[in-house]
Amino acid sequence: MKKTFILSGIIALLLSAMWLAGCNNVMQTETAKNSDTAVVTNNAPTNDAPTTIDSHRTFRVDFKSEPSEIKAGTPTLLSFSVKDKAGTTVKDLQIVHEKPMHLLIVSRDLAEFYHIHPEQQADGTYRVSHTFPNGGEYKLYADFTPQAAVQVVEQIDIKVAGTERAKVSLQPDASFEKTVNGLRVVMKPSAGIKAEQELTLDFQAFDAKTNKPATDLQNYLGELAHFVIISEDMKDFVHAHPMAKGESMDSVKMDDKQTDNHADGGHDHSTMEGMTTKESASEVSAHTAFPRAGLYKLWAQFQRNNNVISVPFVVRVPKGEQSTTANNQSVPPDAIKVTVSGNGYEPSQIKVEKGKPVKLAFYRADANNCGGEVVFPKLNVTRKLPVGETILVEFTPTEAGELAFACGMNMMTGKILVQ
């Protein structure tokens, strides 16, 4: 009798373990199915293979829709839950451009573009309602920045049921001049457009009827304009930095500590003082770089008379010149190397001693990040960081404490701990 009881208990435990294993498999399948593309940082391409449940990722997004089958012409609730590496829900995101999360919805042929903003709910999810006008394939770019972390862009592929419209072929523009909703916009690159080379795209806005400068542009989400760039294959996503007329990256001022504003908002990805508070002079620029050669579509978003106007441009980007000078990558033996990439600064915290000279060697391997310059607010030091070159920053700390440094957009931050 006793043996029979023990045997029954063992069988029950085995059945229970098999049932739990089956549940776990279902849960993983749902995660992969709901969000089957890679987390990427600003300006970085996604991987070809699905990596949503890869264990090495720091942040990921669980995506759901209500109803689960998305249908054209029917309002759909889109829900996003940000999880850290341990699977814990990340409830409080930095405020960037006045919002905790920006959602860019783009059709597979890049003909449809929507910029909307999920709002935080009591359970920590971020939700927004959207109606897809047509059936077909779409990609969602959920753009957010966790506290004390760099920007993350989660890419999610979805299929919308319903009648599909005819596909629109992507063709490069012969002229960088467009008129949309009474606003004529002229785009002028500051240099020849090439892959992996930084430049500014200068935009001039005119009233289409009078042909006079449109001096009535309004701030949209804290800036005079917003710029989104997506490659034809939809792997590269670039959120370009807006600058007012006459502003250079060297003149940007930043708080040396993070707040709840990430103004590119309040942890201000533009807590760049004076950057967008002045009246529009009808001209604004975007500081950017195209990661690879190929076709790209760019949307310049302006606000006028309380209406957001999205002006599209299609650009063909040829191959750029690669830096091959070995000396540019050399680091002096007495310097501390700081690598600049889409993951931020590595290392992001550096310990030094008060009264002893410090030599930092910043090396930026590619243009797939916003680290075009590094700023030390307390030292009043700004250095350009060209791709493929080693740039030295030297100083002697005279006080113990922290010295913050950041990129010109304040999207990547680091600190020096003076002991």
C-alpha positions as CSV (number, residue, x, y, z in Angstrom):
1,M,0.0,0.0,0.0
2,K,2.8,2.4,0.9
3,K,4.7,1.6,-2.3
4,T,1.5,2.3,-4.3
5,F,1.0,5.7,-2.6
6,I,4.6,6.7,-3.3
7,L,4.4,5.6,-7.0
8,S,1.2,7.5,-7.4
9,G,2.8,10.6,-6.0
10,I,5.8,10.3,-8.4
11,I,3.5,10.0,-11.4
12,A,1.5,13.0,-10.3
13,L,4.7,15.1,-10.0
14,L,5.8,14.0,-13.5
15,L,2.5,15.0,-15.0
16,S,2.6,18.3,-13.3
17,A,6.1,19.0,-14.6
18,M,5.1,18.1,-18.1
19,W,2.0,20.4,-17.9
20,L,4.2,23.4,-16.7
21,A,6.7,22.8,-19.4
22,G,3.9,22.9,-22.0
23,C,2.7,26.2,-20.5
24,N,6.1,27.7,-20.7
25,N,6.4,26.8,-24.4
26,V,3.1,28.4,-25.1
27,M,4.2,31.6,-23.3
28,Q,7.4,31.8,-25.2
29,T,5.7,31.3,-28.5
30,E,3.2,34.1,-27.8
31,T,6.1,36.4,-27.0
32,A,7.9,35.6,-30.2
33,K,4.7,35.9,-32.2
34,N,3.7,39.3,-30.8
35,S,7.1,41.0,-31.1
36,D,9.4,39.2,-33.5
37,T,12.1,41.8,-34.4
38,A,15.1,43.1,-32.6
39,V,15.6,45.9,-30.1
40,V,17.9,48.4,-31.7
41,T,19.5,51.7,-30.6
42,N,19.3,54.9,-32.5
43,N,20.6,54.7,-36.1
44,A,21.4,51.0,-35.7
45,P,20.0,48.3,-38.2
46,T,18.0,45.4,-36.9
47,N,19.1,41.8,-37.2
48,D,17.6,39.6,-39.9
49,A,16.7,36.9,-37.4
50,P,14.0,37.3,-34.7
51,T,15.7,38.0,-31.3
52,T,12.7,39.1,-29.1
53,I,13.3,36.4,-26.5
54,D,17.2,36.5,-26.6
55,S,18.5,36.4,-23.1
56,H,21.3,39.0,-23.7
57,R,18.9,41.8,-24.4
58,T,18.6,44.5,-21.7
59,F,15.1,45.7,-22.6
60,R,12.3,44.3,-24.7
61,V,8.7,45.1,-25.5
62,D,5.7,42.7,-25.1
63,F,3.1,43.9,-27.7
64,K,-0.6,43.1,-27.8
65,S,-3.6,44.4,-29.7
66,E,-7.3,44.4,-28.8
67,P,-8.8,42.8,-30.7
68,S,-6.0,40.4,-31.4
69,E,-6.8,40.4,-35.1
70,I,-6.2,43.8,-36.4
71,K,-8.7,44.8,-39.1
72,A,-8.6,47.8,-41.5
73,G,-11.2,50.4,-40.7
74,T,-11.7,49.2,-37.1
75,P,-10.2,51.0,-34.1
76,T,-7.5,48.9,-32.5
77,L,-6.0,49.3,-29.0
78,L,-2.2,48.9,-29.3
79,S,-0.6,47.9,-26.0
80,F,3.2,47.9,-25.1
81,S,4.8,46.6,-22.0
82,V,8.5,47.4,-21.5
83,K,10.4,44.6,-19.7
84,D,14.0,44.6,-18.4
85,K,16.3,41.7,-18.6
86,A,14.8,40.1,-15.5
87,G,11.3,40.3,-17.0
88,T,10.2,43.1,-14.7
89,T,7.8,45.7,-16.1
90,V,9.5,49.0,-16.6
91,K,6.8,51.5,-15.6
92,D,8.6,54.9,-15.6
93,L,10.3,55.9,-18.9
94,Q,12.1,59.2,-19.5
95,I,10.1,62.0,-21.0
96,V,11.5,62.6,-24.5
97,H,10.0,65.3,-26.7
98,E,7.3,65.7,-24.0
99,K,6.2,62.0,-24.2
100,P,7.4,58.8,-22.6
101,M,6.9,56.8,-25.8
102,H,6.7,57.7,-29.5
103,L,5.1,55.2,-31.8
104,L,5.9,55.4,-35.5
105,I,3.6,53.3,-37.7
106,V,4.8,52.8,-41.3
107,S,3.4,50.7,-44.1
108,R,5.7,48.2,-45.8
109,D,6.0,50.4,-48.9
110,L,6.6,53.5,-46.7
111,A,3.6,55.2,-48.3
112,E,1.7,55.5,-44.9
113,F,3.3,57.2,-41.9
114,Y,1.7,57.9,-38.5
115,H,3.4,59.4,-35.4
116,I,1.3,58.8,-32.3
117,H,1.9,58.5,-28.6
118,P,0.9,55.6,-26.2
119,E,0.1,56.8,-22.7
120,Q,1.0,55.1,-19.5
121,Q,-1.7,53.1,-17.7
122,A,-2.0,52.1,-14.0
123,D,-0.5,48.6,-14.7
124,G,2.6,50.1,-16.3
125,T,1.6,49.4,-19.9
126,Y,1.5,52.0,-22.6
127,R,-1.6,52.1,-24.8
128,V,-3.0,54.0,-27.7
129,S,-5.9,53.5,-30.2
130,H,-5.3,53.6,-33.9
131,T,-7.3,52.8,-37.0
132,F,-5.5,51.3,-39.9
133,P,-7.0,52.5,-43.2
134,N,-5.9,49.6,-45.3
135,G,-5.0,46.0,-45.0
136,G,-1.4,44.7,-45.5
137,E,1.9,44.7,-43.7
138,Y,3.0,47.4,-41.3
139,K,6.0,48.0,-39.0
140,L,5.7,49.6,-35.6
141,Y,8.7,51.5,-34.2
142,A,8.2,52.0,-30.4
143,D,10.8,54.6,-29.4
144,F,11.5,55.0,-25.7
145,T,14.3,55.6,-23.2
146,P,14.3,53.8,-19.8
147,Q,15.7,55.7,-16.8
148,A,19.5,55.8,-16.7
149,A,19.7,54.1,-20.1
150,V,20.1,54.9,-23.8
151,Q,17.3,55.2,-26.3
152,V,15.7,52.0,-27.5
153,V,13.7,51.5,-30.6
154,E,11.7,48.2,-30.7
155,Q,10.6,47.1,-34.2
156,I,7.4,45.1,-34.5
157,D,6.0,43.6,-37.7
158,I,2.2,43.3,-37.9
159,K,-0.4,42.1,-40.5
160,V,-3.6,44.0,-40.9
161,A,-6.6,42.1,-42.3
162,G,-8.7,43.8,-45.0
163,T,-8.5,45.1,-48.5
164,E,-5.0,46.1,-49.5
165,R,-4.3,49.2,-51.6
166,A,-1.9,49.2,-54.5
167,K,1.7,49.3,-53.5
168,V,3.6,52.6,-54.1
169,S,7.1,52.3,-55.6
170,L,9.7,54.2,-53.7
171,Q,11.5,56.6,-56.1
172,P,14.2,59.2,-55.2
173,D,13.1,62.8,-55.5
174,A,14.5,64.8,-58.4
175,S,14.0,68.0,-56.4
176,F,14.1,68.5,-52.6
177,E,11.1,70.8,-52.7
178,K,7.6,69.8,-51.5
179,T,4.3,71.5,-50.8
180,V,1.9,69.9,-48.3
181,N,-1.3,71.6,-46.8
182,G,-0.2,75.1,-47.8
183,L,3.3,74.7,-46.6
184,R,6.2,74.7,-49.1
185,V,9.4,73.1,-47.7
186,V,12.8,73.2,-49.4
187,M,15.5,70.8,-48.1
188,K,19.2,71.7,-48.6
189,P,21.9,69.3,-47.5
190,S,25.0,71.0,-46.0
191,A,27.2,68.6,-47.9
192,G,27.0,65.8,-50.4
193,I,24.9,63.0,-49.0
194,K,26.9,59.8,-48.4
195,A,26.5,56.8,-46.2
196,E,28.0,57.1,-42.7
197,Q,28.9,60.7,-43.1
198,E,27.5,63.4,-40.8
199,L,25.8,66.5,-42.2
200,T,22.9,68.8,-41.6
201,L,19.8,68.9,-43.6
202,D,18.6,72.5,-43.7
203,F,14.8,73.1,-44.2
204,Q,13.2,76.4,-45.3
205,A,9.5,76.7,-44.9
206,F,7.3,79.1,-47.0
207,D,3.6,79.9,-47.2
208,A,2.6,78.3,-50.5
209,K,0.1,81.1,-51.4
210,T,2.3,84.2,-50.6
211,N,5.7,82.5,-51.1
212,K,6.9,84.3,-48.0
213,P,8.8,82.6,-45.2
214,A,6.4,80.8,-42.9
215,T,7.3,82.6,-39.6
216,D,4.2,81.2,-37.9
217,L,5.6,77.7,-37.3
218,Q,4.7,76.4,-33.8
219,N,6.7,74.1,-31.5
220,Y,5.6,70.5,-32.0
221,L,6.4,68.3,-29.0
222,G,8.9,70.8,-27.7
223,E,10.7,71.4,-31.0
224,L,10.3,73.5,-34.1
225,A,10.2,70.2,-36.2
226,H,10.7,66.5,-36.0
227,F,12.6,64.3,-38.5
228,V,12.2,60.6,-39.0
229,I,14.3,58.7,-41.5
230,I,13.7,55.0,-42.5
231,S,15.6,52.9,-45.0
232,E,13.7,51.2,-47.9
233,D,14.2,47.8,-46.2
234,M,13.0,49.3,-42.9
235,K,16.0,48.1,-41.0
236,D,17.5,51.5,-40.3
237,F,15.5,54.0,-38.2
238,V,16.9,57.5,-37.6
239,H,15.5,60.2,-35.4
240,A,17.4,63.2,-36.5
241,H,18.2,66.1,-34.1
242,P,16.4,69.4,-34.8
243,M,18.3,72.7,-34.5
244,A,17.0,76.2,-34.9
245,K,18.4,78.6,-37.5
246,G,22.0,79.7,-36.7
247,E,22.4,77.1,-34.0
248,S,25.5,74.8,-34.1
249,M,26.1,71.7,-32.2
250,D,28.9,73.5,-30.4
251,S,26.5,76.1,-29.0
252,V,24.2,73.6,-27.4
253,K,23.9,73.9,-23.6
254,M,22.9,71.0,-21.4
255,D,22.1,70.3,-17.8
256,D,24.9,68.3,-16.3
257,K,22.4,66.1,-14.4
258,Q,19.4,64.2,-15.6
259,T,15.9,65.2,-14.6
260,D,12.4,63.8,-15.4
261,N,12.3,65.7,-18.6
262,H,14.2,64.0,-21.4
263,A,13.3,66.9,-23.7
264,D,14.7,65.7,-26.7
265,G,12.1,66.5,-23.4
266,G,12.8,66.3,-19.6
267,H,15.7,63.9,-19.1
268,D,16.0,66.4,-21.8
269,H,17.3,64.8,-25.0
270,S,17.1,68.3,-25.4
271,T,17.4,69.9,-22.2
272,M,19.3,72.1,-24.4
273,E,18.5,75.5,-23.1
274,G,17.2,78.1,-25.5
275,M,16.9,75.6,-28.3
276,T,13.3,75.8,-29.2
277,T,11.8,78.6,-27.1
278,K,12.6,81.3,-29.5
279,E,10.2,82.3,-32.3
280,S,10.5,80.4,-35.5
281,A,12.5,82.1,-38.3
282,S,10.9,79.6,-40.8
283,E,14.2,77.7,-41.0
284,V,15.3,74.6,-39.1
285,S,18.0,72.0,-39.5
286,A,18.5,68.3,-38.8
287,H,21.8,67.0,-37.7
288,T,22.0,63.4,-38.9
289,A,23.9,60.6,-40.8
290,F,22.6,57.9,-43.1
291,P,23.9,54.5,-41.8
292,R,24.2,52.7,-45.1
293,A,23.9,53.2,-48.8
294,G,20.5,52.8,-50.4
295,L,17.1,54.5,-50.6
296,Y,15.7,56.3,-47.5
297,K,12.4,58.1,-46.9
298,L,12.4,61.1,-44.6
299,W,9.4,62.8,-43.0
300,A,9.9,66.4,-41.8
301,Q,7.1,67.2,-39.4
302,F,6.0,70.8,-38.7
303,Q,3.1,72.4,-36.8
304,R,1.2,75.3,-38.1
305,N,-2.2,76.7,-37.1
306,N,-2.3,73.8,-34.6
307,N,-2.1,71.2,-37.4
308,V,0.8,68.8,-37.8
309,I,2.1,68.7,-41.4
310,S,4.3,65.8,-42.5
311,V,6.4,66.5,-45.5
312,P,8.0,63.5,-47.2
313,F,11.3,63.3,-49.1
314,V,13.0,60.3,-50.7
315,V,16.8,60.3,-50.9
316,R,19.2,58.0,-52.6
317,V,22.4,57.6,-50.5
318,P,25.6,56.5,-52.2
319,K,28.4,54.7,-50.4
320,G,30.6,56.8,-48.2
321,E,34.3,57.0,-47.7
322,Q,35.6,54.7,-45.0
323,S,38.3,55.8,-42.7
324,T,41.4,53.6,-43.1
325,T,44.0,55.6,-41.3
326,A,45.4,53.3,-38.6
327,N,46.8,56.3,-36.6
328,N,43.3,57.6,-36.1
329,Q,42.4,54.5,-34.1
330,S,45.5,54.6,-31.9
331,V,45.1,55.4,-28.2
332,P,48.0,56.9,-26.2
333,P,49.3,54.4,-23.5
334,D,48.5,56.9,-20.7
335,A,44.9,57.5,-21.9
336,I,41.6,55.9,-20.9
337,K,39.8,54.7,-24.0
338,V,36.1,55.5,-24.2
339,T,34.2,53.8,-27.1
340,V,31.2,55.6,-28.5
341,S,28.5,53.4,-30.0
342,G,24.7,52.9,-30.1
343,N,25.1,51.3,-26.6
344,G,26.4,54.7,-25.3
345,Y,29.8,55.3,-23.7
346,E,31.9,52.3,-22.7
347,P,32.9,52.7,-20.0
348,S,30.2,55.1,-18.9
349,Q,31.7,55.6,-15.4
350,I,35.4,56.5,-15.0
351,K,37.2,56.8,-11.6
352,V,40.1,59.3,-11.4
353,E,42.0,61.0,-8.6
354,K,41.7,64.7,-7.6
355,G,44.8,66.7,-8.7
356,K,46.1,64.1,-11.2
357,P,45.9,64.8,-14.9
358,V,43.3,62.9,-16.8
359,K,43.5,62.0,-20.5
360,L,40.4,60.5,-22.2
361,A,40.6,59.0,-25.7
362,F,37.1,59.0,-27.3
363,Y,36.8,56.6,-30.3
364,R,33.6,56.6,-32.4
365,A,33.7,53.6,-34.8
366,D,30.6,54.4,-36.9
367,A,27.8,57.0,-37.5
368,N,25.0,54.7,-36.2
369,N,24.6,56.8,-33.0
370,C,24.1,60.4,-31.9
371,G,27.6,60.7,-30.5
372,G,28.9,63.3,-33.0
373,E,30.3,65.4,-30.2
374,V,31.0,65.1,-26.4
375,V,30.2,67.9,-24.0
376,F,31.6,68.4,-20.5
377,P,29.3,71.2,-19.1
378,K,31.2,71.9,-15.9
379,L,34.5,72.0,-17.7
380,N,33.0,74.1,-20.5
381,V,34.5,71.7,-23.0
382,T,33.0,70.4,-26.3
383,R,34.7,68.1,-28.7
384,K,33.6,66.9,-32.2
385,L,33.9,63.1,-32.5
386,P,34.4,62.3,-36.2
387,V,33.8,58.7,-37.2
388,G,37.0,56.6,-37.1
389,E,39.2,59.1,-35.3
390,T,40.5,59.1,-31.7
391,I,39.9,62.5,-30.0
392,L,41.6,63.4,-26.7
393,V,40.1,65.3,-23.9
394,E,42.6,66.3,-21.2
395,F,42.1,68.1,-17.9
396,T,43.1,68.0,-14.2
397,P,40.2,67.7,-11.7
398,T,40.5,70.1,-8.8
399,E,37.5,69.0,-6.8
400,A,36.2,65.6,-5.6
401,G,32.8,64.6,-6.9
402,E,31.2,63.9,-10.2
403,L,31.8,65.4,-13.6
404,A,29.1,64.6,-16.1
405,F,29.6,64.3,-19.9
406,A,27.1,63.6,-22.7
407,C,26.6,63.7,-26.4
408,G,25.3,66.9,-27.9
409,M,21.7,65.7,-27.8
410,N,22.1,64.5,-24.2
411,M,20.9,61.1,-25.3
412,M,24.1,59.3,-24.2
413,T,25.5,60.2,-20.8
414,G,28.5,59.3,-18.6
415,K,30.3,60.5,-15.6
416,I,33.7,60.9,-14.1
417,L,34.0,60.0,-10.4
418,V,36.7,62.2,-8.9
419,Q,38.1,60.6,-5.7
